[in-house]
Amino acid sequence: MKKRILVVDDEPAFTRMIKLTLEQTELYEIRTENLGRNAIEAAREFKPDLILLDVLMPGMLGSEIAAELEQDPELSAVKYVFLTAVVSKGEELRLAGHVGGHTFVAKPVGADELRRVVEEQLRR
Amino acid sequence: MSLSSFLPRFFAPAIIAVILGTGMVAGSWLLLKSELAGVANHQNADLNEAARATRLIEDLLVVQGLVAEALEGAASGQLDEEKVYTRHSRVVTQFAAMDGELGRLINAIQQRPDAAAAIRAEAERTGHAFDRYRAVAMAATDVAAVDTRTARRNIVETYRGFADFFASARKISDWYLSSVLRAEVQVQDTLDKVFTKVAWFSVAGIVFVLFVVYFVTRAQSARLTEAYLHLKASIAERERNEVMLQQELVRHEKTARELLEARIRLAETDRLEAVGRLAAGVAHEVKNPLAIIRLGVDHLSEQFARESNQVAVFDDVHEAINRADNIIKDLLDFSRQKSLARLPTRINQVLDNAIHLARYEIEPRNIDIVRSYDDSIPTILVDPDLLAQVFINLLLNAAQAIGRNGSIEVVAHSICLSERDLERDETGTFRIGELVVTAEIRDNGSGVPPGQEKRLFEPFFTTKPMGEGTGLGLAVSRNIVIMHEGSIDISNRPGGGASALLMFRVNREHSANEEANTGS
């Protein structure tokens, strides 16, 4: 059975690209969401195994969405991968892809790396 | 103590002492003079008295002679009535002459304090006898004028009792004379005593003056010595103060210089802060489209990879995306004054870590890395990740300066700073004698273009070909080093190539604790 991945980012072109990239593996079922405030409902309905979540979005921050979903017992097993544009070289080096127990991916991310991180997260 | 205040203090007591001493001597001499005048009067009076007493005695002797002659002549019949009478007349005259003197003598004896009761009685008796005999003598004279024979008999009768009178008159006269002379001796004694007194007063006055002058002088001399020492000490103090002032001045100049530099840096920081805020906005706005492009290009390249002549196009686009991404990441680094996560760190490990992370850039260029570390380098309190970022930056710069085929030497030591070492303390953080850890990255590349050493750390300054550097790497590195209170200097090596030298302070307390911990 395919793993479900919810992609939340305010850029429709970006979510499309991610959907394209991940669906190519034929391992995942992807749903995208471009409005932060719809993300929670979408998650409850879709019941993803993993959520790719943009940090800085108009209306609602990625971290707020994650915090709310973590309260839901039905979604307690969900993995999160954060996507962020505002990360420096030093932070990348220092944080090595993890912040506050979560995994993050710096934009722009390459297709190979994206797939690797997602696969890694779902295997855990 | 100044001379003008010292002199009155010295002279006033001395002058008072001299005046007092002179007063005592002068007073005693005035006393002596008045005593002398009294004594002189006394002496004159005494001598006068003595002379008068002597004269009286002589008169008495004369009368006694006359009386004796008259008595003898009358008894032997050798003197006729006429002659007896003549002598008698002379006795009477002599009596008249003695009358006042004898009365005075008797009075004087009654007055004298040294006269005993017996002599007073004697004097009184003499006075009575004198009065009686004078009356008898006068009567004899009156009778003689009438009847010479009766007269002669009367005279002789009268004269018979005279011997006693003469004896007692002589006795009181002699006593008076000796009394006067005794008094004279007493006066002499008194005079001697006065002289002694005056002499003692004078000596006491002189000694007093000498003592006062001595003590005043001694006190003043002590004060003078004290004043001298005080003056000497204050001169030394002033010299010390001058030296301190000079040092203070030097320090102030240095502080002023540092302040100016800090102000310049602050202005720079302000500018950079604005850049930083801009950078964060730019990062968000540019990276999102870049992310779309990146995934899009990756997707396309996967679709078209088989058409091998298109691979190069995709590689170029990848490279361009990376460049744009790198610029923004550098900008973000540069603008973020992060707080440090300081940990006791071995610089060797940080260097090894940086070399490991930079190896993908270095190895393909056929560049050797030679490590030369001291084993005994103490740990330093730094943020190892940030320092690694600095070293990666410097290693990549070195690799780019070499291009291909060369070597990079990575050297780490701990040293006590000498004056020569301070020449490379670009931030002016260190002092001679401080214990520091140094890390140096030496390359044999193209070196820094002449005159550009100072500008290397300016933001957006780059000596690299267009597109290879953002011009922020060294500015970021320098910021990180300054946050660690360290220094970074890049200069050309004498044999070619460049050397980047970093210095970090060893916190002795911390390293002592470390040693204690590792020892236990």
Contacts between the chains, C-beta under 8 A, distances in Angstrom:
chain1	res1	chain2	res2	distance
A	11	B	288	5.5
A	11	B	291	7.8
A	11	B	292	6.5
A	13	B	292	4.7
A	14	B	288	6.6
A	14	B	291	5.7
A	14	B	292	5.0
A	14	B	295	7.3
A	17	B	291	7.8
A	17	B	292	5.7
A	17	B	295	3.7
A	17	B	296	5.6
A	17	B	299	6.7
A	18	B	295	6.5
A	20	B	295	7.4
A	20	B	299	5.5
A	21	B	295	5.5
A	21	B	298	6.8
A	21	B	299	6.1
A	24	B	299	7.7
A	24	B	302	7.2
A	56	B	284	6.2
A	83	B	291	7.7
A	85	B	283	5.8
A	85	B	284	4.9
A	85	B	287	3.6
A	85	B	288	5.5
A	85	B	291	7.0
A	86	B	280	5.8
A	86	B	283	4.9
A	86	B	284	5.6
A	86	B	287	7.5
A	86	B	332	6.8
A	87	B	329	7.3
A	87	B	332	7.2
A	88	B	329	5.1
A	88	B	330	7.7
A	88	B	332	3.6
A	88	B	333	4.1
A	88	B	336	6.2
A	89	B	326	7.3
A	89	B	329	4.1
A	89	B	330	6.3
A	89	B	332	7.7
A	89	B	333	5.4
A	89	B	389	7.0
A	90	B	333	4.8
A	90	B	336	7.7
A	90	B	338	7.4
A	90	B	385	7.2
A	90	B	386	6.4
A	90	B	389	4.9
A	90	B	476	7.6
A	91	B	332	7.8
A	91	B	333	7.9
A	92	B	329	7.1
A	93	B	357	7.5
A	93	B	385	6.1
A	93	B	388	6.8
A	93	B	389	5.8
A	93	B	392	7.7
A	94	B	385	4.0
A	94	B	386	7.4
A	94	B	389	7.9
A	107	B	287	4.8
A	107	B	288	6.5
A	107	B	290	6.9
A	107	B	291	3.7
A	107	B	294	8.0
A	108	B	287	6.2
A	108	B	290	4.2
A	108	B	291	4.0
A	108	B	292	8.0
A	108	B	293	7.0
A	108	B	294	3.7
A	108	B	295	7.5
A	108	B	321	6.0
A	108	B	325	5.9
A	109	B	291	6.6
A	109	B	294	6.8
A	109	B	295	7.4
A	110	B	294	6.1
A	110	B	295	7.8
A	110	B	298	5.6
A	111	B	295	6.0
A	111	B	298	3.5
A	111	B	299	6.5
A	111	B	302	6.9
A	112	B	298	7.4
A	114	B	295	7.3
